[in-house]
Amino acid sequence: MTSRPPFVLAIDQGTSATKCILVGADGTIASRGSSPLGEARPQPGWVEQDALAIERSVQAAVRDCIAGHDARAIVAVGLSNQRESLVLWDRRSGAPLAPLISWQDQRTAADCAALRTPAVERLVRERSGLPLDPMFSAAKARWLLDRHDPDRALARAGRLCLGTVDSWLLSRWSGEHLSEPGNASRTQLLDVRRLAWDDDLLDLFGIPRAALPELRPSCGPFPAVRGLPPLPDGVGLHAVMGDSHAALFAHGATGPGQVKATYGTGSSVMGLIPRPEALGAGLCLTIAWQMAEVAYAAEGNIRSAGSALRWMADVLGMTPHDLAALGTASTSDGVVLVPAFTGLGAPWWDDRASGLIANLTLGAGRAQLARATVEAIVHQVADVVEAIRSGVTDIAELHVDGGPTRNDALMQLQADLLGRPVRRAEDTELSALGVAHMAGIGAQVWSAETCRTLPRRHRRFTPAMDDADRQAARALWLGAVARSRLRDPP
């Protein structure tokens, strides 16, 4: 099938790369482009990126995607982006004042621990929907201001800007300081029920309101895009979303019970909920998107998924692809890897947890370690899915997307350990596709009703593992998690 104009350009700015797709009026992808992005780890637990390099990667991916196409046929742009990562920049010059602090960064763990009391944890959870954890943006904002504006004079005067990646890129394209509610809901500074920056949270973290962006709905209005040749200046930006939110939108989620897992450097498991109060233990309350109404979601964030594969591959002197192939073709013989390199995310939210390898014997080798790494990915997803099932809603099947899902054996193992079917999206750029769908609605390329009928290719994996074997595997994993958290096994 050949895509036909008009086209929607979708930009997905991720942790390790920026990817772009050009989507035709029939919903098919006409072109793809990408540009890799590096990160720095200057100290243990620190993860940084160059904010200007992020902008350059977007420019390169856009050029790659549009090459060979008539850029004048592009009528709308959508942006999805990595979340929680934070940039501090000068409002007048537009120049970043420090490296971006990544969502993976743990430098503020001690700061969060110093703030942690039952009353503070209750305030943060009730207002922001999130646990007090260094993954989120608020403590990063405090750290940056402590070093670049300790008395907050510049921030209070509006001279400094703090923003997530969407806000940073919007400022580079338009000069305006803006963000959208889904990204803002991951900062830990937003009252997610009022959709407004919360004074008590701002006071807690020492963040002047004047340094934060103005909020716009996920479908805008936003300023037109400039500075992305060969895209002509002035094309409308019709959608901005966090990457996991956009992937959920691409799966066609419309109500509770539809849950997706996005596999990448980390993983996000997210499902729509009927109201903010319908949230289970260990889960985050997230704004999925805001169009005519606000859509709320329950979410669990896993810190190490693809990063665990890369780490073990480096240790064993293999490529991640070869490690995954060896792992899915082997057995673990009881060996368990808990990849708590920077603590554990959902549903445990334990930044004191330690990474470990349990149940080693003299017979354990490369195959067992590879298998344990693969199993760690699917067990962590199963932990969050169980939390959603027990606290929010039953799940008939799990929608999945992301690079690691290309591995059929991995997806079969996920279905086996969940005891639920897994439905894999066959289009690999789900975050980009989701924000393209929303942008297309905003530009009236298609209606919301037509968008739900656009092509969504998938493959289904059905559980084949015996229930007793599933329960034994899960118990082995949970025992290792308890050791990682320095607790007695259940």
C-alpha positions, 0 to 999 in steps of 0.5 A: 500500500502506498501512502498518500498526502497530506502527510503528518510528521511525527517526532519521537525524541527518546533516550537513545535516539530520535525517530521520525515517521511520515504518516499518510492520510490512509494511516500508513507510514510513508517514510522513517528517519532516525538519529542516535543520541548518546548519554554521559555517566560522569559519576556513579548514579548520574546520567546526563545528556547534552540538550543541544545534542538532543535538538540536533538529533531531532533536526537530523532525524527530520531530514532523514525522514523527509528526504525524497518527499515533498515537504510541502505536503506535510500539514501537521507535526506531532511530538512525543518525548522521553519523560521526567528528564529535565533541562535548565536554560536561560530564557533570554539567550535560550542556552542550556545552563547545564546538561539535561538530567536524565530520568535514569539519574539517581543523584537526588536519591539522598535529597528525596530521603532527606525529605521523606516523612509520612506527611511529605510522602502523603502530600506528594502522593495525593497531589502529584499521584507519584511516589517520592522518588528521584526518577521524577523531575522535581528533585532534579529541578531543586538540584539544578537551581541549588547550583545555578540559582541558590537564592532563586532570584533569577528563577523568581524573576523569570530569567530561568526556565525549567522544563521536560524535553517537550518544553525544551524543544518547544522553546527552541522552535518557538521561543515560548515556554510551554508544556502539556499535561501528560509530561507535566504530570511526571514532574511531581510538581503538578496537582493532577486533579486540578491540572495546575502547578501546586503551591505546596509541592513548589514550596517543598522542592523550592521551585519558583512558579515563574521558572515553570512552563505554561500548560496547554492541552495535548492537542494544543494550541501550540506555536507553529514549528520553525527551524526544522528544514526541509520542513517549511517554517510555519507548519502547525504543531497539533499534538505533544505527548509523553512517549508512553502516553503516545504508545497507549494512544496508538494501541487504540486504548479508549477505556479501562482494561486496555493496558500496554507495556512499552519496552525500551531502556526501561519499561512503562506499563500503562492502562486507562482508569475511569477516575483518579481515585481508581488506583492500586498500590505501587502504581502511579497516577498519570495524565495520559492526555488531555483533549476535550477531556482529561484521560487518566491512567495507572502506570508502573515504571520499570527502570532497567529493561533493555539496559539490563540486556546491554549491561549483561551483553557487555559483561559477557562480551556479546551483542545484545541481540546475541545475548537475547537469542542465547537467553531465549534458547536456554534455561536459567537453572534457577539463576535470577538477575534482579537488575536494580542498578538504580533501585527498583521502580514499580510496584516496589519503589525502593531506591535502596534495592540492590542489583543482584544475581541469585542462586549461582552454582558452579554449573552456571555459565553464559547461557544461564546468565543470558536467560536470567537477564531475559527473564528479568525483563518479563518478570518486571512487567508481570509485577506491574501487570499484577498490580494493575489487575489486583488494584484497578481492573482485570486485563484480558490481554496485554498490548506491547510495543518497543524494540525488544518485542521484535523477539518472538521468544521473549513475547511468548515468555511474557505471555507464559509468565503473565498467563494472559495473551500478549498482542504485539504491535507490528509497527515498531514506532508506536510512540511516533504513530500515536502522536501522529494519530492525535496530530492528524485529528487536530489538523482534520486529516482524519476524525477521531472516529476514523482514527480508531479504524486506521490500520494497526497490525499486530500478532498475538501470543497465547500462554503455553506454560503450565500454571504450576510452572508459572507459579514456581517461576514467579515465586523464584523471582519474587524471592530474589526481589525480596533479597534485593530489597534486604527483606526475607523472601515471602 
